[in-house]
Amino acid sequence: MVYARAPASDLDGWEKLGNPGWGSHELIPLSAKAETFQGELKSKSGHHGDSGPIKISRGGPEETFTIGTQFLETAAAYDLERGFIEDTEDFTTCDAYGPFHRYVDAETGRRSDTAHHYVYTQEANKNLHILVKHRVSRVIIENNRAVGVEYTPEETGTSCGLQNCLKAFASRLVVVSAGSFGSPTILQRSGIASKVLLELNQVEQIVDLPGVGENYNDHNVVFPPYLTSEDLVSLNKVFCATEVTIQPYLDQWKNDGQGLLVTNGLNSGIKLRPNEKDLTVLGDSFAHLWESKFANSPDKPVLCIANIAGFVRGEEGGKNCFQMGYFVEYPLAIGHVRITSGIDPFARLDFNPRYLEHEADLAVLRWGYKRTRELARRMKCFRGEFVSLHPSFPEGSAATTREASGPVAISDPDILYTSEDDKAIDDYHRAYVSTAWHALGTCAMKPREQGGVVDPRLNVYGVKNLKVADLSIAPLNVGANTYNTAIIIGEKAALIIAEELQSTKYGE
């Protein structure tokens, strides 16, 4: 996973919604507490931790950095307005190109995450019991107090309304940490949601909280592929491998923690903000959003650009490729996650992310495609576009994609796009836009009257002894990959729960 931290202003925005203790001043130290930042950068910056369990490093062999390095070299020559910085993750830096880091231990070459360092290390702890391959149906609530949960084995694939229903009871507290899809739907099946939704699914309402399952936030992302020289080391050997051809890389990784399996291929990029020229390109649909959200928050990126040293959808024996991705950091699209069964935790969900319903989101993606294409076609390794996975431009368009023998010169003019070309790009994005798997916000921590689900102590409104602790509590989106934010929420939740467990309030 990519190591990326939210802008400080995002965290301060949470606090301003009525959540004391959730601003950047309190939360940034929790990020540092959890990590050990490896490599030379740790001695140059005071923004990272040096004694936490989770290791952060560049992660990967040098030969896989070639595409990322060429990207940075090209950006330095092409984009003279924006500079380079070694540390792009200090909670404030924006609009500068730099290398990416990962949740990988540089010494072992293995992924370094919360499961390995907070859970698997507790195997001998008699106070921790982990039950895998079971799914929670609902929280058991008696007299507006959470007293336990109902759950069922996943292997049955049946609901808790049948004979496979099991129960676990809590003596003090129930904490729901099932993520931005699981947590709201558990609450909904527990009778905590809007009356309309609960009646539709024949669930008795216990608490009227219409915000449960609403406020779904994500990042939209597209990764167009580009052809590259066949001699360039990429991750296609891994992405396109069979069970047989992957074996040498597995053996190397198991033996010495080195090789292609140490990296995900995302080696460099930029958290990008538009300049005056870019704002003109983005147009009127984006202008209001710029003034209301970005203009006075210089740490907030509009777009994140990242290159991948390979093609994740490639085929064995196919052409060597790299990808240039772009993430919309704060889409206007706000969706929902709702149950379709009041008892069955395996039932499909009513999920609508509402992607690309706003012209401003399309405008940002359009800008992202054009910007990344200009960078890609100037990189030394560029050998043309992977035509079938790019927009289908009108015949005779200057924007037509094609294979090439090499890059264009840095000084070559940018491609000129017509309105018909822009439509082709929009059609392409409607067909290929993807989730970034950065879902958050569906049990939002904000005032109840504003659609909130939990208070600043993570208590579910209207129910005693029930908390939610995961990314679903984030009230607003963050301009970063969300893993670091999830760690911060976990650390904060641990402090809150530990403090309260020392009191006698539970069970009263």
C-alpha distance (Angstrom), angle and dihedral (degrees) to the residues before:
residue distance angle dihedral
M1 . . .
V2 3.78 . .
Y3 3.79 117.1 .
A4 3.79 105.6 -127.9
R5 3.78 130.2 153.4
A6 3.77 129.4 -153.9
P7 3.81 119.9 -111.8
A8 3.79 112.6 -95.4
S9 3.80 89.5 -120.7
D10 3.82 89.6 61.8
L11 3.80 91.3 58.4
D12 3.79 91.2 43.7
G13 3.80 87.1 53.0
W14 3.79 89.3 59.4
E15 3.78 91.0 53.8
K16 3.80 92.5 48.1
L17 3.80 89.2 59.5
G18 3.80 88.4 69.7
N19 3.79 100.6 -80.9
P20 3.82 108.7 127.1
G21 3.79 113.3 -161.2
W22 3.80 93.5 27.4
G23 3.82 99.1 93.8
S24 3.80 127.7 109.9
H25 3.80 93.1 -96.8
E26 3.82 91.0 63.1
L27 3.81 99.5 32.7
I28 3.82 104.0 45.3
P29 3.84 92.6 66.4
L30 3.82 88.5 54.3
S31 3.80 90.1 57.8
A32 3.80 91.1 52.0
K33 3.82 91.5 45.3
A34 3.79 91.7 59.9
E35 3.80 98.6 50.6
T36 3.78 147.1 63.7
F37 3.78 109.5 -155.1
Q38 3.79 109.1 -149.8
G39 3.79 129.8 -157.4
E40 3.79 135.3 36.5
L41 3.79 95.2 -48.9
K42 3.80 93.0 70.3
S43 3.81 90.5 71.1
K44 3.79 93.5 49.0
S45 3.78 99.5 51.3
G46 3.77 135.4 51.9
H47 3.79 93.4 -160.2
H48 3.80 99.6 84.6
G49 3.78 136.5 69.6
D50 3.79 124.8 -110.7
S51 3.79 104.5 -173.1
G52 3.81 107.7 39.4
P53 3.81 125.3 113.2
I54 3.81 98.0 -114.8
K55 3.82 114.4 81.4
I56 3.81 122.6 -144.5
S57 3.82 122.1 -164.4
R58 3.81 143.7 141.2
G59 3.79 86.4 -96.6
G60 3.78 117.5 -159.1
P61 3.82 144.1 56.6
E62 3.79 118.7 -63.6
E63 3.81 93.6 -116.9
T64 3.81 90.2 65.4
F65 3.81 90.8 57.3
T66 3.82 93.9 67.3
I67 3.79 95.9 95.1
G68 3.79 91.9 44.8
T69 3.80 90.9 48.9
Q70 3.80 92.1 49.1
F71 3.78 88.7 50.9
L72 3.81 91.2 55.3
E73 3.81 92.4 45.4
T74 3.79 91.0 50.2
A75 3.80 92.7 46.6
A76 3.81 91.1 51.3
A77 3.80 91.2 54.5
Y78 3.81 98.2 38.2
D79 3.81 102.9 37.5
L80 3.79 103.9 46.8
E81 3.81 93.0 167.5
R82 3.79 96.6 65.3
G83 3.76 122.9 57.5
F84 3.80 138.8 -151.8
I85 3.80 127.9 -99.0
E86 3.81 131.4 -178.5
D87 3.80 94.5 -144.3
T88 3.79 115.1 47.1
E89 3.82 93.2 162.9
D90 3.81 106.4 70.1
F91 3.85 93.7 113.2
T92 3.83 91.8 -107.8
T93 3.82 110.6 50.0
C94 3.77 116.1 103.0
D95 3.80 138.9 157.7
A96 3.81 95.9 32.5
Y97 3.81 129.0 110.2
G98 3.78 119.1 -121.5
P99 3.81 149.4 142.7
F100 3.78 122.6 -74.1
H101 3.79 126.1 -127.1
R102 3.78 130.0 -153.4
Y103 3.78 143.4 -150.2
V104 3.81 90.6 -101.8
D105 3.80 128.6 123.1
A106 3.81 105.2 -125.1
E107 3.80 91.2 -152.5
T108 3.80 97.8 53.2
G109 3.80 102.5 22.5
R110 3.78 89.8 -131.6
R111 3.74 130.9 128.0
S112 3.79 112.9 -92.9
D113 3.79 112.4 -151.5
T114 3.77 144.7 142.7
A115 3.79 94.9 -91.1
H116 3.80 93.1 56.8
H117 3.79 96.2 43.2
Y118 3.81 104.7 32.9
V119 3.81 104.7 29.6
Y120 3.81 112.8 22.6
T121 3.80 90.2 49.7
Q122 3.82 89.8 61.5
E123 3.79 97.5 63.9
A124 3.81 91.9 121.2
N125 3.80 94.0 46.0
K126 3.80 106.8 113.8
N127 3.80 90.6 -160.7
L128 3.80 92.6 63.9
H129 3.79 122.3 73.9
I130 3.80 118.7 175.1
L131 3.79 119.2 -163.5
V132 3.81 111.2 -166.6
K133 3.80 129.8 -165.5
H134 3.79 93.9 30.2
R135 3.77 128.4 112.1
V136 3.79 127.7 -147.3
S137 3.78 115.8 -128.5
R138 3.78 101.7 -176.0
V139 3.78 147.5 -22.6
I140 3.79 113.6 -102.4
I141 3.80 107.9 -125.7
E142 3.79 124.4 -171.3
N143 3.80 121.4 -179.3
N144 3.82 90.1 -12.4
R145 3.80 90.8 -54.8
A146 3.83 124.8 114.8
V147 3.80 108.7 -126.4
G148 3.81 103.5 165.5
V149 3.80 147.1 -43.0
E150 3.78 138.6 -91.8
Y151 3.80 116.7 -136.2
T152 3.79 141.7 166.6
P153 3.82 136.6 -155.0
E154 3.79 112.8 -92.4
E155 3.79 91.2 -138.5
T156 3.79 90.8 69.1
G157 3.78 94.0 53.2
T158 3.79 88.5 -155.0
S159 3.75 133.4 121.6
C160 3.78 130.2 -100.1
G161 3.77 87.5 -112.9
L162 3.79 87.7 78.2
Q163 3.81 132.4 66.0
N164 3.81 94.7 -79.7
C165 3.78 93.3 72.0
L166 3.80 113.3 126.4
K167 3.79 129.8 -174.1
A168 3.78 136.2 -146.7
F169 3.79 120.3 -171.0
A170 3.80 128.4 -149.1
S171 3.78 123.3 -144.2
R172 3.80 94.8 -160.7
L173 3.80 118.1 -1.0
V174 3.81 144.3 8.2
V175 3.82 116.0 -150.2
V176 3.80 118.3 -169.8
S177 3.82 111.9 -153.1
A178 3.78 103.8 161.4
G179 3.79 99.4 126.7
S180 3.77 133.4 -112.4
F181 3.80 92.9 -49.5
G182 3.80 101.0 34.2
S183 3.80 102.1 42.3
P184 3.83 98.6 54.0
T185 3.78 93.2 44.0
I186 3.81 91.9 50.4
L187 3.80 88.3 52.7
Q188 3.80 91.3 47.1
R189 3.81 92.5 52.6
S190 3.81 86.8 47.9
G191 3.80 92.0 60.4
I192 3.80 96.7 -100.0
A193 3.80 109.4 124.9
S194 3.77 142.0 64.1
K195 3.78 118.1 -33.4
V196 3.80 92.1 -124.5
L197 3.81 94.1 55.1
L198 3.79 93.7 44.9
E199 3.80 94.1 48.3
L200 3.80 89.3 49.2
N201 3.81 88.9 56.4
Q202 3.82 96.6 37.4
V203 3.79 95.2 -114.5
E204 3.78 120.4 145.5
Q205 3.78 110.0 -120.6
I206 3.79 115.8 -121.3
V207 3.80 99.7 166.4
D208 3.79 126.9 17.3
L209 3.82 102.6 -132.7
P210 3.81 108.5 149.4
G211 3.82 90.9 178.5
V212 3.81 93.5 70.9
G213 3.81 107.8 113.3
E214 3.79 93.8 5.9
N215 3.83 127.3 102.5
Y216 3.83 93.0 54.6
N217 3.81 107.5 178.9
D218 3.80 129.0 -175.7
H219 3.80 142.0 150.1
N220 3.79 120.7 -101.5
V221 3.79 114.0 -137.2
V222 3.80 139.2 -178.1
F223 3.83 126.3 -175.6
P224 3.84 111.4 -166.4
P225 3.84 112.2 -166.6
Y226 3.80 125.5 -128.8
L227 3.79 129.8 -163.6
T228 3.77 118.6 -113.6
S229 3.79 138.0 -176.3
E230 3.78 114.2 -69.5
D231 3.81 93.7 -127.4
L232 3.80 93.9 58.7
V233 3.81 114.9 106.6
S234 3.80 109.2 -118.9
L235 3.77 137.5 158.3
N236 3.80 92.2 -106.9
K237 3.82 86.4 102.6
V238 3.80 86.1 64.2
F239 3.80 101.8 31.7
C240 3.81 91.8 49.7
A241 3.80 98.1 36.2
T242 3.76 127.4 126.5
E243 3.78 124.6 -142.0
V244 3.80 87.5 -91.2
T245 3.81 101.3 43.2
I246 3.81 93.6 46.8
Q247 3.81 92.1 57.9
P248 3.85 99.0 86.5
Y249 3.80 90.2 53.2
L250 3.80 91.3 47.7
D251 3.79 90.8 49.4
Q252 3.80 92.1 50.6
W253 3.79 92.8 47.8
K254 3.81 92.9 48.1
N255 3.81 91.0 46.6
D256 3.81 102.7 47.6
G257 3.80 108.2 -4.4
Q258 3.79 92.2 -112.2
G259 3.80 138.7 112.0
L260 3.77 137.2 58.3
L261 3.81 95.4 -36.7
V262 3.80 92.0 67.3
T263 3.80 93.1 72.6
N264 3.79 138.5 53.1
G265 3.81 90.4 -151.7
L266 3.80 97.2 -116.5
N267 3.78 98.1 124.6
S268 3.80 108.7 154.7
G269 3.77 144.9 0.9
I270 3.77 146.1 128.4
K271 3.78 140.5 -98.9
L272 3.77 95.1 -131.4
R273 3.79 132.4 -151.3
P274 3.81 122.1 -174.8
N275 3.79 122.0 -111.6
E276 3.80 122.9 -147.3
K277 3.80 92.3 -81.7
D278 3.80 91.2 49.0
L279 3.80 91.6 49.7
T280 3.79 88.5 57.1
V281 3.80 89.5 52.5
L282 3.80 91.7 48.0
G283 3.78 89.6 56.0
D284 3.77 137.9 -161.4
S285 3.81 95.7 -44.8
F286 3.80 89.7 66.0
A287 3.80 98.4 37.8
H288 3.81 97.3 85.8
L289 3.81 92.2 46.4
W290 3.80 90.1 51.1
E291 3.78 93.1 52.8
S292 3.80 95.7 43.4
K293 3.81 100.2 42.4
F294 3.79 113.4 15.1
A295 3.79 113.4 25.2
N296 3.81 94.7 75.6
S297 3.82 96.4 34.0
P298 3.82 106.2 69.1
D299 3.81 92.4 177.4
K300 3.82 92.5 62.6
P301 3.83 116.4 95.3
V302 3.78 121.0 -152.1
L303 3.78 94.0 -157.1
C304 3.79 136.9 15.1
I305 3.80 116.3 -146.9
A306 3.80 119.2 -161.4
N307 3.79 134.3 168.9
I308 3.81 124.7 -143.7
A309 3.81 120.2 -150.2
G310 3.79 92.4 -135.9
F311 3.80 144.6 14.5
V312 3.80 113.2 -88.1
R313 3.82 92.6 -161.4
G314 3.78 95.4 45.1
E315 3.78 125.3 127.1
E316 3.78 128.7 -127.2
G317 3.77 109.0 -91.0
G318 3.78 91.5 16.5
K319 3.76 126.2 130.3
N320 3.77 120.6 -69.6
C321 3.80 110.5 -100.4
F322 3.76 146.1 170.0
Q323 3.79 128.6 -159.9
M324 3.78 134.4 -134.2
G325 3.77 111.5 -153.1
Y326 3.77 132.1 -168.7
F327 3.81 127.0 -166.4
V328 3.81 124.6 -159.8
E329 3.79 99.5 -135.5
Y330 3.81 100.2 -162.3
P331 3.81 109.6 21.9
L332 3.77 117.5 -174.6
A333 3.80 87.4 -135.4
I334 3.81 109.6 111.1
G335 3.79 115.4 179.0
H336 3.78 141.8 176.2
V337 3.83 142.2 -119.7
R338 3.83 115.6 -152.9
I339 3.77 137.5 167.7
T340 3.80 123.3 -112.8
S341 3.81 94.0 -166.4
G342 3.77 128.5 45.2
I343 3.81 94.6 -150.7
D344 3.80 109.4 22.0
P345 3.83 115.2 84.8
F346 3.82 89.2 -173.3
A347 3.80 95.2 57.7
R348 3.79 117.7 113.5
L349 3.78 115.7 -95.9
D350 3.77 130.0 -122.5
F351 3.79 95.5 -120.5
N352 3.79 124.3 170.6
P353 3.82 117.3 166.5
R354 3.82 90.5 -178.4
Y355 3.79 91.5 -139.6
L356 3.81 118.0 -173.3
E357 3.79 96.6 1.9
H358 3.81 88.5 126.5
E359 3.79 122.0 68.9
A360 3.81 90.4 -141.6
D361 3.82 90.8 63.4
L362 3.80 90.7 51.8
A363 3.80 90.0 48.0
V364 3.81 92.0 54.7
L365 3.81 92.0 48.5
R366 3.80 90.2 48.2
W367 3.80 89.8 52.5
G368 3.80 89.3 47.7
Y369 3.79 93.1 53.4
K370 3.78 93.4 49.8
R371 3.80 94.5 44.7
T372 3.81 95.7 47.9
R373 3.79 92.1 45.1
E374 3.81 91.6 54.6
L375 3.79 90.1 51.3
A376 3.81 94.3 44.3
R377 3.80 96.2 50.8
R378 3.81 90.9 53.6
M379 3.81 95.4 52.0
K380 3.81 115.6 107.0
C381 3.79 91.8 -124.3
F382 3.84 94.6 53.6
R383 3.81 115.8 123.2
G384 3.78 100.1 165.6
E385 3.78 139.5 -73.6
F386 3.80 124.4 -54.7
V387 3.79 87.5 -115.3
S388 3.80 101.4 -158.2
L389 3.81 91.8 55.5
H390 3.79 97.4 49.7
P391 3.81 130.4 75.6
S392 3.80 116.9 -67.4
F393 3.78 100.3 -122.0
P394 3.82 121.3 -161.7
E395 3.78 117.3 -89.4
G396 3.79 110.8 -84.5
S397 3.80 94.1 19.6
A398 3.79 117.4 148.0
A399 3.80 86.1 -135.6
T400 3.82 94.6 62.1
T401 3.81 112.7 137.7
R402 3.80 122.3 -128.6
E403 3.78 145.4 154.7
A404 3.81 115.0 -87.7
S405 3.79 139.9 -164.6
G406 3.78 92.8 -131.6
P407 3.80 146.4 -28.0
V408 3.78 127.8 -56.5
A409 3.78 119.1 -113.7
I410 3.79 119.3 -85.2
S411 3.81 88.1 -119.8
D412 3.81 95.2 52.8
P413 3.81 114.0 117.2
D414 3.78 119.6 -99.9
I415 3.78 118.1 -101.6
L416 3.80 112.8 -89.6
Y417 3.79 112.7 -133.6
T418 3.80 124.8 -158.4
S419 3.79 125.5 -148.9
E420 3.82 87.3 -99.6
D421 3.80 89.0 54.0
D422 3.80 89.9 50.9
K423 3.79 89.8 53.0
A424 3.80 89.6 52.3
I425 3.81 89.6 52.2
D426 3.81 91.2 49.4
D427 3.81 90.9 49.6
Y428 3.80 88.9 49.9
H429 3.79 91.9 52.2
R430 3.79 92.4 48.6
A431 3.80 87.8 55.0
Y432 3.81 99.3 42.3
V433 3.80 108.9 26.6
S434 3.78 111.7 125.0
T435 3.75 141.1 -171.2
A436 3.80 115.3 -101.2
W437 3.84 88.5 -146.2
H438 3.80 88.2 -115.0
A439 3.80 97.6 127.0
L440 3.79 117.3 165.1
G441 3.79 144.5 144.1
T442 3.81 105.0 56.5
C443 3.84 94.1 121.5
A444 3.77 94.7 35.8
M445 3.79 122.0 -161.3
K446 3.77 101.3 -134.0
P447 3.80 139.5 101.5
R448 3.77 113.8 -50.2
E449 3.79 92.5 -125.5
Q450 3.81 89.0 57.4
G451 3.80 93.5 55.6
G452 3.78 95.4 -85.9
V453 3.79 122.9 159.2
V454 3.81 103.4 -172.1
D455 3.80 134.0 30.1
P456 3.85 125.3 -130.4
R457 3.81 89.4 -82.9
L458 3.83 87.8 56.0
N459 3.81 92.0 -112.6
V460 3.79 115.4 150.1
Y461 3.79 107.7 -119.5
G462 3.78 113.6 -106.0
V463 3.82 98.1 13.2
K464 3.79 127.7 87.3
N465 3.82 122.6 -137.1
L466 3.82 94.2 14.4
K467 3.80 124.9 116.4
V468 3.80 137.1 169.1
A469 3.80 118.4 -145.2
D470 3.80 117.5 178.4
L471 3.81 140.4 74.1
S472 3.79 91.0 -63.1
I473 3.82 89.2 78.5
A474 3.83 93.4 62.7
P475 3.81 103.9 113.2
L476 3.81 95.3 -160.7
N477 3.79 135.1 27.6
V478 3.80 122.6 -95.6
G479 3.80 127.2 -137.9
A480 3.80 96.4 -125.7
N481 3.78 145.4 58.1
T482 3.77 101.9 -68.6
Y483 3.81 105.2 -130.0
N484 3.80 94.8 90.9
T485 3.80 89.7 48.2
A486 3.81 89.9 51.4
I487 3.81 89.7 53.0
I488 3.80 90.6 50.8
I489 3.81 91.0 51.0
G490 3.80 90.1 49.2
E491 3.80 92.7 50.7
K492 3.80 91.6 47.5
A493 3.80 92.1 47.1
A494 3.81 90.4 51.1
L495 3.80 90.6 54.6
I496 3.80 92.4 48.5
I497 3.80 94.9 46.7
A498 3.81 94.7 43.8
E499 3.78 90.4 51.2
E500 3.78 92.7 49.5
L501 3.80 94.8 44.6
Q502 3.79 88.0 61.6
S503 3.79 88.8 61.9
T504 3.79 127.2 72.6
K505 3.79 96.6 -126.4
Y506 3.81 96.4 106.6
G507 3.75 114.9 88.6
E508 3.79 93.8 15.2
